Amino acid sequence: MSKSIFYHAGCSVCVSAEHDIVNLVGKDNVEVVNIGEATNRIPEAEQAGVKSVPALVAPNGNVLHINFGASMEDVKG
C-alpha cells in the first residue's frame, strides 16, 4: 500500500478528523473511505485491524485510532 487509508463513518467527529488528516498529510497521500456509505469496505477495514472509526491505516499497515466516533460493531449496525 502506498497511500494511507482513512476510514470513517460520516459522523461529526469523523468528518472533523478527516479534514485534519487531509490537511496534515495531503489529499494525494490519503484515501478517504466513509464506511457508513461504502459498507462493502467494512471487511477490508476490519482485516487491516480497524477496531473503531475514525482510524488511519498507514502505508506500513499500522492502524492509528484517531478519536473514538463509533466502534466497528456500531457501524455494522
Kinemage of the C-alpha trace (Angstrom):
@kinemage 1
@onewidth
@group {chain A} dominant
@subgroup {mainchain}
@vectorlist {calphas} color= white
{ca met a 1} P 0.000 0.000 0.000
{ca ser a 2} L 1.499 3.344 -0.979
{ca lys a 3} L -1.174 5.627 0.491
{ca ser a 4} L -2.655 5.844 3.932
{ca ile a 5} L -6.333 4.943 4.179
{ca phe a 6} L -8.573 6.966 6.467
{ca tyr a 7} L -11.724 5.100 7.457
{ca his a 8} L -14.668 6.916 8.982
{ca ala a 9} L -18.425 6.589 9.355
{ca gly a 10} L -19.606 10.078 8.449
{ca cys a 11} L -20.308 11.349 11.970
{ca ser a 12} L -19.231 14.849 13.003
{ca val a 13} L -16.189 13.517 14.922
{ca cys a 14} L -15.130 11.554 11.834
{ca val a 15} L -15.627 14.409 9.370
{ca ser a 16} L -13.638 16.776 11.582
{ca ala a 17} L -10.806 14.241 11.819
{ca glu a 18} L -10.965 13.725 8.031
{ca his a 19} L -10.325 17.422 7.423
{ca asp a 20} L -7.414 17.406 9.869
{ca ile a 21} L -5.828 14.291 8.349
{ca val a 22} L -6.147 15.584 4.791
{ca asn a 23} L -4.612 18.906 5.854
{ca leu a 24} L -1.753 17.121 7.635
{ca val a 25} L -0.763 14.516 5.059
{ca gly a 26} L -2.171 15.980 1.844
{ca lys a 27} L -5.106 14.725 -0.198
{ca asp a 28} L -2.800 12.900 -2.622
{ca asn a 29} L -1.353 10.801 0.219
{ca val a 30} L -4.556 9.507 1.759
{ca glu a 31} L -7.603 7.639 0.524
{ca val a 32} L -10.714 8.608 2.467
{ca val a 33} L -13.277 5.835 2.910
{ca asn a 34} L -16.652 6.547 4.503
{ca ile a 35} L -17.653 3.044 5.557
{ca gly a 36} L -21.035 4.389 6.562
{ca glu a 37} L -21.682 4.745 2.827
{ca ala a 38} L -19.262 2.157 1.415
{ca thr a 39} L -20.339 -0.713 3.661
{ca asn a 40} L -18.645 -3.186 1.315
{ca arg a 41} L -15.303 -1.841 2.627
{ca ile a 42} L -16.036 -2.794 6.271
{ca pro a 43} L -14.395 -6.260 5.988
{ca glu a 44} L -11.300 -4.638 4.464
{ca ala a 45} L -11.071 -2.180 7.365
{ca glu a 46} L -11.533 -4.944 9.922
{ca gln a 47} L -8.893 -7.103 8.227
{ca ala a 48} L -6.490 -4.143 8.409
{ca gly a 49} L -7.073 -4.008 12.165
{ca val a 50} L -9.532 -1.124 12.450
{ca lys a 51} L -11.492 -1.508 15.712
{ca ser a 52} L -13.231 1.882 15.722
{ca val a 53} L -13.544 4.896 13.476
{ca pro a 54} L -12.110 7.306 12.672
{ca ala a 55} L -8.892 5.417 12.036
{ca leu a 56} L -5.915 5.868 9.755
{ca val a 57} L -4.124 2.859 8.296
{ca ala a 58} L -0.565 3.878 7.464
{ca pro a 59} L 1.242 2.538 4.384
{ca asn a 60} L 3.237 0.169 6.626
{ca gly a 61} L -0.015 -1.329 7.970
{ca asn a 62} L -0.055 0.362 11.373
{ca val a 63} L -3.544 1.383 12.476
{ca leu a 64} L -3.889 4.735 14.218
{ca his a 65} L -7.217 5.096 16.002
{ca ile a 66} L -7.622 8.873 15.943
{ca asn a 67} L -10.576 9.615 18.214
{ca phe a 68} L -13.495 7.461 19.203
{ca gly a 69} L -16.506 8.101 16.983
{ca ala a 70} L -18.010 4.618 16.655
{ca ser a 71} L -16.991 1.006 17.101
{ca met a 72} L -16.985 -1.259 14.058
{ca glu a 73} L -19.915 -3.123 15.629
{ca asp a 74} L -21.876 0.173 15.772
{ca val a 75} L -21.040 0.867 12.124
{ca lys a 76} L -22.204 -2.582 11.053
{ca gly a 77} L -25.461 -1.893 12.904
